[in-house]
Amino acid sequence: MLRSVLSLTLPLALLHSPLVPDTQVTAQRALAQRSVPQRQVLTPGGDRLGYAPVAPPYAGERRLAGLVLARDPVAGRTVLCGGAVIRSRSRSLVLTAAHCLYDQGRKLREVSFLPGFQGGRPPLGVWRAARTWVPQRWRTGQGTVDQLPYDVGLIGVGGRGPALEDVTGRGLRTLPTRHGTSLRGLELLGYPAGRRYPGTDLYHCLGDAAEGADRGPGVLVTRNCHAPDGGSGGPALHDGAVAGVVSSSSPLHDPRGFTVLTRLGGRTFRRMLDESDRWMSERWTSGRRTGDRPLLPWPVVDQLVPCSPACLTMSSQMAWVMSASSAVSRRPSRTASRKSRHACSMPRCRATGTQSGRRTSVSPAV
């Protein structure tokens, strides 16, 4: 799934357009030119889009970023996005973009979060979603510019065992901002995929952002970073807090590329955060008190099947991750009945044109 913003003047226009063969020619030509002028690149060692790889091991706020995988039940493909652990009472919430969870009028399935994902491996486990939340305005919209301020979603993960923040450390504090507010010194994090990007390692981009809409809650726009495919849902950090998520970017061939960030201010996000935190807290307390099997088991890192040396491509690594995620989800609890001890089928990635037709591939979202 690819997402682009067409207009270079505001108000912005949103375009739903998968990368089809006709547009691949344009994409290949665009590789030869810069999308962000050199003078506007603030990231040390930043490439033509303003991004540079984060040196491992990931530490501090960067350790809280991770990979979000979801299954599109209709298209039959796996969607790749970014996400980040945010601070909550339930200690079990992940922030990402709404279109990584609910896109083209349908809810995506089999959502998983892999914090600290590095080199194609999830060092902190594969955390299956218990429930996801997106704003009602996003679910009922028709892909218009008015949706951009609502392109933010939350994932509740957890089950038996420690909570997510018990494993990753304290989540990111959310920084709400109002329409018209500008922010300097942002750091965008994500897992770009496709040409020149592996999709298996964390990248970052430094930038300044200003208001990008003339009405409504508003959005932030930065011209120092041009988010590539797979960048959707990644956090925009500011002074140790998260101020927004990567929502969209201008087309790849745009010589003055920009990225749109959804703010975390406004009543809609606060209500969604309170609802999700309350639901996860009640679920967690109920599961611990009664001893019943939670909605989904928590992942144990040492029980995941290690990726073999044959995992040389992003597509094969993602297939391994989804296989490991499925293996964890079907691991029966000791109190489960025989009827519940069935094996579910492994989700398969489907070729979408971003990789060779002879290999399975994932579909990065941006």
N, C-alpha and C positions, 0 to 999 in steps of 0.2 A: 504494500500500500504506500503510495507516494502522495504527498500533499504539497501544493505550491500556492503561492500568492501571485496573481498576475500583475496587478497594477503597481506602478512605482509611485503613483500619487495617491493621496488619501482622499476619501476613504478607501481602504484596501478591499480587493475582491478575491474571494476564495475559489480555488479551482480544484476539483476532484479529477485527477488524471493519472492512471497507472502508466508506468514507463513501457510503452509499446514499441515495436520495432521501428516505426516511423520516427519516433522521437529519439531513438538511440543514436541516429546520425548526428542530430543536433547536440546531444550529450557528448559525443566523442569529440566534436569540434570545440565544444566548450572547455574541454580539458586543456587545451592549448592556451587559454587566456585566463587572466585573473578575474575572479568574481568580486574580490575585495581589493581595491587599489593598495599597493604596497605601503603608501603613506598612512593608510588607515588601519593597518594590521598592528594591534597592540600586543599580541601574544609572542613572546620570545620563540623564535623558530617556527612561527606560524606559516602555514602553506597558503595557497592561492585562495582558500576559503577562510583563512584566519585561524585555523585549527592546528594544534600540535599534540602529539601523544603525551600522556601523563606517565612519568617514570615510575615504575614499580619499586617497592611495594606501595600501594595506595594507603595514605594516612590521613588523619584528621577528617574534615568534611568529605573529602573525596572517597573515603572508605565507605561512606553511607550511600554513594551512588551505586547503581546496579542495572542489570538488564531485565527488561520486562518482555516476556513471551506470551503470546495469545494466539488462539486458533480461530480462524474465520471459518465457520461451519458451512457456509455457502460456497465460497471460493475454494475451499479446501487447501488453505495455505496457512503458514505460521507467520505472524506479524512480529517484528522486532522493534522494540522501543527502549527508551531509557526510563529510569525512575529513581527515587531517592527515599530513604527512610526519614519520616518526619516525627517530631516529638509529640507524644500523645499520652493520655492516662492509660490507655490500653497497651501501649508500647508495641503496637502491631499494625501500624499504618504506613502505606507507601504512596507517595505522590507521583503522578504521571499525567499525560495528556488524555483528555476525554476520548479522542478519536483512536487511542490505543486500546480502549475498552469497549467502545460503542461507535460503530462506523457504518455509514450508508444505511441507516435505519435498522441495524441489527446489533445485538449484543455479542461480543466475542467471547469464546469459551476457553476453558483449560488455561486460565491465566496463571502464570508463575512469575516469581521475582527471584533474581539471583544477585544478592548484594555482593559488592566487591569483585564482580566478575572480571577475571584477568587471564589472558592467554587462552581463552576458550574453556576455562575451568571455574567452577563456583566454589571458592574456598570457604564460604560461609553457608553453603547449602542451597538447596532448591526449595523455595517456600511457595506452596500452593495457595491460591486465593480462596478464602472462605466466602467472600462477597466483594463486589465492586460497586462503586457509586459514581455517577456522572450527573451534572445538573439537568433538571427537567427541560430547561431551555435548549440544551444540546440535543436531547433525544427527540424533541419535537421540531427542531429547525430543519431547514431545507438547504443547508450548505451556503448560507448567505454571510456577508461580512458581519452581520449582527451576532453571529455565533462565536466569533473569535474570542471575546472576553469570557466565554463559558467553556473553553476548550481545556478543562482541567478535571482530573478524575482522581479517585482514591481507591486503593486496594487494601482490604483487610486480610492479613495472613496470620496463620497460627494454628494451634491445636495442642496436643499433649506435649508437655515439656516446656522449655523456656520460651519466653516471648521474643519477638524479633529484636527488640532493643537490648535484651539481655545478651544477645550474641554479637550484634553489630556495635553496641555502644549507644549512648544517648542520641536520639534522632535530631534532625535539623529543626531549629526554631523557624516558624513561618513569619515572614515580614509582610504585612498587608500594606499596600500603597493605594492612593486614590488617583482618580483621573487627573491627568496633567502633571503628575509627579515624574521627575527625571531621576535616573540613578547612574552614578559613575562608578567604574571599577567592578563591574559584574564579571563573574566567571561562569561560562556555560559549560556543562559537562554532558557527555553522551557517548554512545557507541556507534559512530558512523559506519556504514556498510556500503559495499559496492566498489567501484573502481578506486584504487589507491587507498582504500580503507578496509581493514580486515573484518570489522564487525565483532571482534573478540577482545578488543582492548579499549580502555578509557582514553578519550581525547578531551581537550579543553580549549576554550577560546575566551580571551579577555575583551571586554567591550563596554562602551557607554550606551545607555538607552534613553530614549525620550518618548513622549506620548505619541501614539500612532493612530488615534481615532478622534473624530470631532464630536462624538456623542457617546452616551452610555458609560459603562464602567471603565472603558478605555483599555488599551493594550500598550505594551512597551515595544519599541522597535530599535534594533541596533544595526548599524551599517559597518561595524567592525568585525562581524561574524556572519557567515553565510552557511547556515546549518545544512549539512549534507543529508542524504538518505540515511535513515536510521537514527537521526538526531532527535526525533519527536519525543516529548515526555521528559527529556533530561532537565535537571534543575538549573536555575540561574541563581548563583550564590552571591550574597552581598554581606560583607562583614560577618561571616560565620552563620548567616541565616539564609533561607531560601526565599527569594522575592518573586519567583515566577517559574513557569515551565515553558520549554520550547514548544511552540504550536505549529508554526508554518515558516516557509521561506520563499523567496522569489525564485523564478525558474533558474535552472543550472546555467543557462547561457547568458544570464543577466550580468553585464559588466560592472554594475553597481549593486551587487547582491545585498540583501538584508534578511534579517530574521525577526519574526514576530513572537513575542513572549506574552503569555497569558498571566495577568496579575493575580495575586492571591487576596486582594482586598474585596470588599463588598459583602453584602448580606448573604448572597447565594453560597459563596465558598464557606463562610462561617457556619451557616446552617448545615451544610453537607459535612463539614469536619466534625461538628458536634454530634450529628446523627450517627456517623460512622464510628466515632470513638465510643459513643454510648453502646452501640450494638456490639462492638467487639469486646468491650469491657464486660457486658452482661454474658456474652457467649463464653468468654474466658472464665469468669467466676462460676458460671453454671457447670461447665465441664470439669473444673477442678473440685467443686463441691460434691457433685453427684458421682464422680468417677466414671461417667459414661464416656464412650468414645466421642471425641470432638468431631466436628464436621469434616475436618481433614487432618491427617497425622502430620506432625512436624518432621522436617527432613533431618536426617542424621548424616553428617558429611562423610563419615567413614563407611557408610553403607552404600554410597553411590559407586557405581561401576566406573573405574578410571577410564579416561579417554585413551585409546591405544595410539601408538605412533602413526597409525593410518589416518588420524584426524589431521589432515593437512589443509583442509579448506574450511571456510566459514560454514558452508552448508553441512558438511559432515560433522563439524563440531556442534552445530545447532541440533542436528538429528540426535547426537549423543545426549545432549542436555535434555531434550524432550523425552528421550528413552529413560534417562535416569529419573526425571520428574515423574513419569508414569510408574516406574518401578517403586518409587517412594510412596506414591498415592495408593497403590494397591497392596502395600504391605499390611497384612491384617493385624489388628490388635489382639491381645491375649484373650479379651472377653468377647471377641466377635464370634458370631455363630457360623456354622459351616456354610450356610447359604450366602453369607457375605464374603466368603473367602474365594471369590472368583477373580480371575485375571482380566483386566481391561486391555483393550488393544492399544498398541503404541501409536500416537498420532504421527502422521507422515507429512513431511514438507512436500510441496508440489512446485515443480519448475514454473517460474513466472517470467522468464526472460532476463532476469538479472544475473543468472549463472548459465553454464552450459546445460543444454537440454538433456545431457546424459547424466546429470547429477541432480539430486534433490536440492532445493534452495529455499531460503526464507525470503519473506518480502519485507524489507525495511520500511519504516514509516517516517515521514517527515512532513 
